[in-house]
Amino acid sequence: MSRHVGVGGVNVRRVQAYGILLAATSLFVAGSACIPAPPSPPATPRPPTGGPPVTKLTPAPTVPGDPEHGRQLISTKQCPTCHTVQGVQGATGTLGPNLTNVALRPTLAGDTIQNSPSNMARWIMDAPSEKQGTAMPSMQQMAGLTDQEARDIVAFLYSQPYNPRR
């Protein structure tokens, strides 16, 4: 009989090796539970989706109207029902196009109208008279929007590229 075989034919060296392996594994598992996890990377900043304005908006040059009042009007004149607009609390509608940075687009109304402050104001006031069959309602009729209010909304929309985080 081999000198490493114990009672009942059990190989003592093999049992010792398994015991050492089991002890080492246990220590490794117990030790790794005590090692703190590496710090997670900082969260990627996301553009604001609404909330109250942080500071006064920088108006777009040569665009008449009050952008602060325009932001308020977007909330009160039912625009958020259909449109998402960055910087306007609750403006997360998806029926119409996202109006965030709409001022940077070359055209409006599905590429049928050249984008300019005056064209955008006319579109906002009475879209059906600008493009027959559009789903955009006449905000003048539906929400009682005035010409000055339309200019204020346009001033806000055109100010967005100048206020990327507001």
Secondary structure by P-SEA (a helix, b strand, c coil): cccccccccccaaaaaaaaaaaaaaaaaaaaaaaccccccccccccccccccccccccccccccccaaaaaaaaaaacccccbbbcccccccccccccccccccccccccccccccaaaaaaaaacccccccccccccccccccccaaaaaaaaaaaaaccccccc
